[in-house]
Amino acid sequence: MTHILFKYLVVGKLILSACALQGDSSPPQNILVILADDMGWADLGPASNIDMPHLDQLAKEGVSLSRFYASAPICSPTRAALLTGRYPHSVGVPQLAAPEAKPGTPKLSLDHSAVTIPEVLKARNYQSVLIGKWHLGFDSNSWPRTHGFDEFWGTLAGESNYYDVTGIYHNETPIQITDYYTDAITDKAIDYLKTHEANQPTFMFLSYTAPHSPMEAPAELIDKYRAIYDYEPFAIYAAMVEQLDRGIGRILSVVDDLELRENTLVIFMSDNGPSAERKAYGPRGANISNGPLREWKFSTYEGGIRVPFIARWPGRIPPGLQRNEVAVTMDVLPTILDAVKMPVPETMEIHGNSLIPLLTGKDYSRTDAIHWETKHNMAVMRGDWKLVHQFWKEPELYNLKSDISESRDLSDQYPERVTEMAELHSAWKSKHYPYPIARKTKRSKFQFPEAVSNNATKRPISDNE
């Protein structure tokens, strides 16, 4: 009860601060955050063979970040960081949320003491809607509308079928759908935009499940990519990504038709890197999606955490801008507050930074370290230096400016830097993750791959490997 009371005291102070700013001449901004699921860093861009004209156009009209990082190499923690602006370890979601506790892993859900984007934006009368995937709590007291969303349409679980979808809810009521799930999410977003009260500002969290497994896509698109890729699972994956892009294009077209483009901030990103799990497209497919980056989802190497990012805000973000400074998912909340000119009270804990200077072409630098820890596999990065420590081997040190693929371990050459960064992470952990979930003795090689997967050593991996 004390935590909940504190939370509403914080929100109350935001409301008072917002009231003091009502004389500001800037119009309230509509905010559309689009999250892809398990999409690789190299899937989007000139080297990709996947047709994504709408996301390519969004990048031409806005800014793309080449060093944007998910706050975790897995789903639930990144989503927690996005909604709270905090390290996921500090808000109850250091690992994946699950319907039931598992041996050695408690049942996790987003902590109600953490203030979320929709709760903060109530100070500016935003109507907040989540369409798509939640995966931050399965008990009824942890569903989206208990965390500030006014409307929820989608799935609670971490993955779902694309055809014959189950587990769909509208608010708290189970419903059924018959469409391909990616298209159904798109259709619901369009319906909401067309029927929503025009003058009320909106925060829409459009949380697609694509291209997360299971691998299912429209047949005609799969046929298209079979002619490009000789690896069937990637042909299906590419079809899923193109269908996602088509949906985003349809939504942005409606934004234009409703004359909302000029006052809408659009943000697109992925929740983590590509999945090498066999139920997805395996290591061979993930090696295409991560490009020069090493490893995949579940890993704290670059391939697990460096993800695509695009933002568009006409009149504020210069078109075609590309930046290479470091940013991370937990920067999204303070960026949104900065965009709507809402001050953050000192009593509200936030670990991210506003990216408005970076996105709008101004000088931007980050001096603080960023930390990752998932199942006792950690990384800490400050500037171009990154320390990676997977629990079954010695710490490794990389300079990302000269070695994006993390193929040259410099730990022997710079032992003092290894010690310094390890101490930084130890101090971070004692503050934000003092009681880590116990490590399991058994691990999956596809969650923490033993084979190096950077450019220097990549090799084809068969389906049966």
LOGU-904577 format. One record per residue (C-alpha): residue in one letter; y, x, z. Coordinates in steps of 0.02 Angstrom, whole numbers, padded with zeros to 5 digits, always signed. Layout:
<recs>
AYXZ/...
</recs>
This chain:
<recs>
M+00000+00000+00000/T+00119+00144+00039/H+00093+00216-00136/I+00124+00047-00218/L+00282+00019-00116/F+00345+00192-00166/K+00310+00152-00347/Y+00417-00005-00345/L+00555+00083-00251/V+00560+00209-00395/V+00563+00070-00526/G+00700-00017-00428/K+00807+00139-00431/L+00781+00149-00619/I+00844-00030-00636/L+01000+00012-00536/S+01029+00168-00643/A+01006+00068-00803/C+01131-00063-00746/A+01260+00073-00727/L+01235+00118-00910/Q+01250-00055-00986/G+01418-00009-01061/D+01335+00120-01174/S+01367+00077-01357/S+01197+00136-01422/P+01080-00007-01465/P+00918-00018-01367/Q+00780+00072-01458/N+00616-00004-01511/I+00476+00121-01479/L+00312+00130-01574/V+00186+00258-01510/I+00034+00274-01623/L-00117+00368-01556/A-00265+00421-01663/D-00431+00461-01579/D-00522+00626-01610/M-00415+00673-01761/G-00408+00859-01801/W-00253+00966-01817/A-00293+01014-01997/D-00334+00837-02056/L-00150+00806-02086/G-00051+00922-02199/P-00055+01011-02366/A-00226+01090-02340/S-00311+00923-02310/N-00407+00832-02447/I-00392+00665-02357/D-00266+00547-02435/M-00136+00501-02304/P+00020+00456-02404/H+00098+00354-02265/L+00084+00486-02130/D+00141+00617-02257/Q+00293+00507-02293/L+00325+00485-02107/A+00330+00675-02089/K+00452+00688-02235/E+00565+00561-02150/G+00555+00641-01979/V+00494+00793-01885/S+00321+00871-01872/L+00271+00990-01733/S+00145+01127-01770/R+00117+01171-01587/F+00094+01002-01506/Y-00044+00994-01377/A-00147+00856-01300/S-00142+00865-01110/A-00332+00871-01110/P-00471+00903-01237/I-00541+00730-01200/C-00480+00551-01210/S-00442+00470-01042/P-00343+00615-00964/T-00231+00632-01117/R-00193+00445-01114/A-00152+00455-00929/A-00033+00599-00962/L+00050+00505-01106/L+00084+00350-01002/T+00141+00439-00842/G+00221+00602-00899/R+00110+00692-00774/Y-00042+00803-00771/P-00191+00684-00778/H-00270+00772-00629/S-00127+00710-00521/V-00146+00527-00572/G-00332+00503-00544/V-00400+00541-00717/P-00456+00724-00729/Q-00607+00672-00833/L-00665+00521-00933/A-00651+00348-00856/A-00819+00259-00852/P-00880+00084-00806/E-00991+00154-00668/A-00997+00311-00565/K-01118+00443-00628/P-01213+00576-00531/G-01084+00702-00474/T-00940+00606-00555/P-00843+00467-00469/K-00782+00309-00554/L-00609+00355-00618/S-00456+00249-00660/L-00269+00273-00675/D-00186+00284-00505/H-00068+00138-00471/S+00051+00252-00378/A+00098+00333-00544/V+00241+00249-00639/T+00198+00214-00822/I+00306+00199-00978/P+00300+00008-00982/E+00345-00001-00797/V+00492+00117-00818/L+00556+00025-00971/K+00565-00140-00878/A+00732-00074-00816/R+00794-00098-00994/N+00707-00265-01023/Y+00575-00192-01139/Q+00427-00301-01184/S+00276-00186-01183/V+00116-00216-01278/L-00044-00115-01293/I-00148-00146-01449/G-00314-00056-01464/K-00402+00060-01343/W-00368+00073-01155/H-00502+00184-01074/L-00406+00209-00911/G-00502+00093-00796/F-00637-00039-00809/D-00614-00140-00649/S-00501-00292-00667/N-00373-00214-00549/S-00355-00066-00669/W-00330-00157-00834/P-00173-00130-00940/R-00070-00274-00872/T-00089-00205-00695/H+00003-00050-00758/G+00154-00137-00831/F+00100-00197-01003/D+00155-00375-01039/E+00018-00402-01168/F-00147-00319-01206/W-00259-00345-01357/G-00404-00227-01381/T-00550-00138-01297/L-00568-00063-01124/A-00704+00061-01173/G-00691+00235-01243/E-00777+00189-01406/S-00832+00033-01496/N-00912-00018-01660/Y-00798-00046-01809/Y-00908-00186-01875/D-00985-00314-01756/V-00858-00265-01624/T-00894-00311-01444/G-00791-00298-01286/I-00627-00362-01360/Y-00499-00442-01244/H-00334-00531-01263/N-00254-00496-01096/E-00399-00535-00977/T-00491-00657-01090/P-00641-00601-01195/I-00621-00640-01380/Q-00718-00608-01540/I-00662-00532-01704/T-00748-00517-01872/D-00638-00388-01961/Y-00660-00200-01970/Y-00586-00144-01804/T-00454-00026-01874/D-00391-00167-01985/A-00396-00291-01842/I-00286-00176-01736/T-00165-00161-01881/D-00163-00349-01910/K-00128-00384-01727/A+00017-00260-01724/I+00092-00341-01879/D+00071-00514-01806/Y+00156-00460-01646/L+00303-00382-01738/K+00328-00537-01845/T+00321-00662-01701/H+00406-00561-01564/E+00581-00611-01512/A+00695-00511-01625/N+00828-00464-01498/Q+00714-00401-01360/P+00674-00215-01363/T+00491-00175-01383/F+00376-00035-01330/M+00215-00044-01430/F+00072+00073-01389/L-00038+00064-01543/S-00199+00145-01485/Y-00321+00157-01629/T-00504+00204-01602/A-00512+00287-01774/P-00579+00410-01817/H-00686+00416-01659/S-00872+00385-01681/P-00972+00284-01730/M-00950+00338-01910/E-00915+00175-02000/A-00794+00142-02143/P-00767+00030-02295/A-00898+00069-02427/E-00776+00096-02571/L-00684+00231-02474/I-00845+00317-02425/D-00893+00324-02610/K-00724+00401-02649/Y-00748+00544-02526/R-00930+00574-02573/A-00858+00641-02736/I-00751+00765-02636/Y-00864+00819-02493/D-01048+00861-02508/Y-01070+00826-02323/E-01099+00639-02298/P-01034+00625-02118/F-00868+00700-02168/A-00854+00582-02316/I-00868+00438-02192/Y-00744+00521-02075/A-00618+00547-02214/A-00635+00364-02263/M-00599+00314-02082/V-00443+00421-02080/E-00378+00352-02245/Q-00405+00174-02183/L-00307+00220-02026/D-00166+00287-02135/R-00166+00127-02238/G-00147+00025-02079/I-00002+00132-02018/G+00080+00111-02187/R+00064-00078-02177/I+00144-00079-02005/L+00289+00033-02057/S+00318-00079-02207/V+00336-00229-02091/V+00457-00127-01983/D+00561-00104-02140/D+00547-00286-02192/L+00609-00341-02021/E+00755-00218-02034/L+00696-00125-01880/R+00682+00048-01957/E+00853+00113-01903/N+00831+00074-01719/T+00646+00115-01701/L+00578+00279-01634/V+00403+00308-01707/I+00287+00438-01631/F+00115+00481-01701/M-00013+00599-01622/S-00197+00620-01581/D-00275+00618-01408/N-00378+00777-01432/G-00459+00882-01566/P-00605+00835-01679/S-00774+00792-01606/A-00923+00904-01643/E-01042+00781-01561/R-01191+00730-01665/K-01141+00547-01653/A-00981+00597-01744/Y-00991+00721-01887/G-01057+00871-01792/P-00995+01051-01791/R-00994+01062-01980/G-00872+00917-01997/A-00767+00972-01849/N-00749+01144-01928/I-00662+01060-02075/S-00546+00958-01964/N-00491+01101-01853/G-00443+01218-01997/P-00411+01393-01928/L-00424+01335-01748/R-00569+01379-01634/E-00690+01248-01567/W-00669+01063-01542/K-00653+00915-01424/F-00706+00957-01244/S-00651+01138-01267/T-00490+01218-01204/Y-00480+01330-01357/E-00348+01277-01484/G-00465+01165-01584/G-00491+01053-01434/I-00309+01031-01383/R-00189+01069-01527/V-00161+00906-01621/P-00050+00827-01755/F+00121+00760-01705/I+00254+00669-01806/A+00411+00578-01748/R+00539+00477-01847/W+00704+00407-01787/P+00827+00378-01931/G+01000+00443-01894/R+00942+00548-01748/I+00794+00650-01812/P+00834+00749-01970/P+00712+00711-02113/G+00582+00843-02158/L+00609+00945-02000/Q+00468+01061-01946/R+00466+01146-01777/N+00343+01269-01699/E+00396+01264-01517/V+00268+01210-01386/A+00259+01027-01334/V+00126+00924-01245/T+00074+00743-01221/M+00153+00725-01050/D+00322+00758-01134/V+00315+00586-01215/L+00374+00485-01064/P+00528+00592-01025/T+00567+00596-01213/I+00566+00406-01220/L+00678+00393-01066/D+00798+00517-01143/A+00799+00417-01306/V+00850+00257-01217/K+00974+00354-01108/M+00885+00313-00947/P+00905+00442-00808/V+00750+00492-00711/P+00773+00475-00523/E+00733+00627-00417/T+00602+00524-00325/M+00498+00502-00484/E+00372+00639-00515/I+00364+00697-00697/H+00285+00857-00760/G+00338+00847-00943/N+00504+00883-01026/S+00612+00781-01145/L+00583+00834-01324/I+00742+00754-01392/P+00828+00923-01421/L+00673+00987-01511/L+00651+00830-01616/T+00835+00820-01665/G+00849+01000-01726/K+00938+01074-01575/D+00894+01232-01480/Y+00740+01211-01373/S+00636+01329-01270/R+00498+01306-01142/T+00480+01434-01004/D+00355+01344-00894/A+00168+01368-00912/I+00055+01226-00970/H-00116+01202-00892/W-00281+01123-00945/E-00439+01100-00845/T-00589+00996-00895/K-00758+01012-00811/H-00710+01183-00740/N-00659+01251-00908/M-00477+01298-00904/A-00333+01367-01004/V-00156+01414-00960/M-00022+01451-01089/R+00151+01522-01072/G+00245+01562-01229/D+00128+01643-01354/W+00004+01700-01223/K-00148+01596-01177/L-00287+01628-01052/V-00451+01535-01082/H-00588+01534-00951/Q-00749+01441-00983/F-00853+01442-00825/W-01005+01530-00898/K-00912+01685-00959/E-00768+01800-00919/P-00585+01750-00946/E-00514+01785-01119/L-00333+01822-01166/Y-00255+01781-01334/N-00086+01800-01417/L-00067+01644-01522/K+00080+01710-01621/S-00032+01839-01707/D-00201+01756-01680/I-00201+01568-01702/S-00392+01567-01718/E-00416+01652-01548/S-00532+01782-01624/R-00463+01938-01537/D-00486+01941-01349/L-00350+02052-01274/S-00404+02039-01092/D-00460+02221-01082/Q-00293+02281-01152/Y-00185+02175-01037/P-00277+02155-00871/E-00115+02130-00775/R-00071+01981-00885/V-00244+01908-00858/T-00219+01920-00670/E-00044+01847-00680/M-00098+01697-00783/A-00253+01667-00678/E-00143+01664-00523/L-00025+01541-00609/H-00171+01425-00641/S-00237+01444-00465/A-00067+01392-00395/W-00059+01245-00517/K-00234+01190-00469/S-00199+01194-00283/K-00050+01079-00313/H-00113+00958-00445/Y-00304+00967-00434/P-00349+01027-00259/Y-00514+00931-00251/P-00597+00955-00420/I-00750+00857-00469/A-00903+00963-00439/R-00969+01059-00588/K-01136+01006-00660/T-01265+01141-00685/K-01319+01068-00851/R-01201+01064-01000/S-01206+01013-01181/K-01177+01151-01307/F-01079+01027-01412/Q-00960+00994-01269/F-00940+01179-01232/P-01000+01267-01388/E-01080+01438-01374/A-01049+01482-01556/V-00877+01546-01601/S-00799+01431-01730/N-00645+01524-01787/N-00614+01579-01966/A-00687+01751-01943/T-00859+01689-01891/K-00877+01512-01957/R-01042+01474-02039/P-01119+01313-02105/I-01212+01220-01969/S-01353+01107-02023/D-01375+00930-01960/N-01532+00984-01869/E-01455+01131-01777/
</recs>
